[in-house]
Amino acid sequence: MMNCRRHKLGTDTDGQTGVGSVQLRRRVVDDAFLDRTIELFQTRTDRTLTREDAREMIENVTGFFRILGEWNRAEQELRRSDPTAE
């Protein structure tokens, strides 16, 4: 589904994606979680979703929230080091 996107992000053969200085690791999820992800997203598409699609969706959502957390920590760090920065 999104293999070309993974390639553009720099995923190497061991499943790690380089985003800046952060290494995102592929996490192993159980079949029940994959099935629940398919159930949730299947209603939003006409294409039959696979477990690999679900795995990629989980990785993308997890990565999105990880980046938001990093931005938040960086902003907090900036505020601590420079109270006038807003």
N, C-alpha and C positions, 0 to 999 in steps of 0.2 A: 504494500500500500504506500508506504512512505520511505522506501529504501533509498531513493535518490536524495531525499532530504537528509537522511542520516549520513550519507556519503558527503554531502556538502558541508555538514557540521564537523566532519573529520573523525567519524567513528572508525576506530581501527579494528583489527580482527579479534581482539579480546573483548569487544563490547564496551569500551570506554570512549566517551565523547569529550573532546576538548572544547570547552567554551571559555575563552580567556585563559585564566590561570587555574580554572576549576576543572577537575575531572569528575564527570558524572558516570557512575557505574550502573550497568544494567542490573536490576534487582530481579531475583527469581520470585515469581508469584505463583500461588497454587491455582489449580484448575477452577476451583469454585469462584475465586476472585475474577479470573478471566471470563468465566461464564456470566457472572453478574455484570461485568463491564459490557459484554456483548448485549445482554438483555437491556441494559440502560440505553445504549447508543443505537441498537438495531431499529428502534422506533423512529429514528431520525434519518434513516437512509433506506433506499430501495435495494441497495447491494447487500448481499449476504456477507456478514462480517465473520472473520475467522479469529481463532485464538491469537494468531500473530498480529492481526489488526488490533485486537484488544490489548496485547502486550505493548504495542507501539503507542496506543492512546494513553495507557498508564504511564509510560516513560515520558511522553510529551507533557502531560498534566503535572507529573511530579517535577520535571525539569522547570516548567513554568513557575511553580510555586517556590522552587529552590532559588531561582533567579530573583523573584520578588523578595525573598528572605535576605538574600545577599545585598540587594539594593537597600533594604531597610537597615541592615546592620551597618553598611557603609555610610548611610545618611546619619545614623545615630552616632557613629564614630566621628564624623565630621562635626556634628553639633557639639560633641564633648570636647573636641580639640579647638574649635572656633565657635564660641557661643554667639557671635554676631552673624554667623552664616545661617541663613534661613532660606 
